[in-house]
């Protein structure tokens, strides 16, 4: 990404979420809701979900009632408000080196 796109992603993290950073909201037939990254979804009939707390949950596909991508990024909103101008510049400079 160029500098402008990186800055836009920091200022509005939920505007555009790259597929590899999509979190999923999964509701089960027992009424529980789980949110996280799908770590594994293969032909075994189970899905492994990594939660924001670092827990890995294994769900049987037959127990899943709904599975929807979240419209909210895992990157915190208003992150830039917690940073000084210099910290934001440093972050952008660092992210540009990852190209």
N, C-alpha and C positions, 0 to 999 in steps of 0.2 A: 504494500500500500504506500501511496505517497503521503507526505506530511499532512495535507489537508484531510485526506480520508482517515488517517490515524486520529487526528484531532476530533473529527466528527464522530468517530467511534467512541472516543472517551466522553465527549459532551452528551451524546445521545446513544448509549450502548444498546438500547432495545430497538433502534430504528432498523438496523440490518444485522441479523445474527447469522454468522457462518454456520453451515450445516454441522460441522464437527463440534460446534459449541452449543448446539440446540439441547435444551433440557426438555424432558418429557414429564407430563403429568399422567400418571397411571392410576385409574380407579379399579378396585377389585370388587368381585361379587360379594365380598364380606363387608363392603362399605368403607374400606380403608383407601386413602389416597397417598400415593408416593410420588415424590418429585426427584428427578436426578438425570444423570447421563446414562444412556444405554451403553453398557460396557460390552455386552455379548447378547446377540439375538441370532441364534442359529437354529438348526433343525431339531434340537433336542426337546423342544416343547417348553423350554424355560427361557426367561429373560433375566439377565443380571443387570441390576440398576445400581449405579454409584450415587449415593446421596450427598448433599452438600456437607454433611458432617463426616464424610469419609467411610461411612458404612456401605457394605455391598449387600443388597437384598436380592434374593433369587425368587422370582415369581413364576408360577406355572401359567402358561398361556391360557389354559382353560379357566383360570381364576380371574383373568383380566376382563373387566367389563368395558372400559374405555381406555384409549391410549392417544393422547394428543400432544403436539408440540407446544411448549410454552411460548408465549409472545413476549416474555420478559427475559432479558439477558441476565446471566449470572454475574456479570460485571456490575458493581454497585452504581446506582444512579448518583449523580452529583459528586462523583469522585474528585473532580477538578476543584470543587469548593473546599476540599480538605487539604489541598496542596497549595504551596506558594507558587508564584509565577515561575520561579526558577526550577522548582521541582517538576512542574508540568513541562517546561522546556527540556529538562534532563530526561524525563520519561519519553518524550517524543524523539529525542536524539537517540536514545537507546533502542527504541522500537524500530527506528529507521535502519539500524545496523543489522537487524534480524532478516533483512531481505534475502 
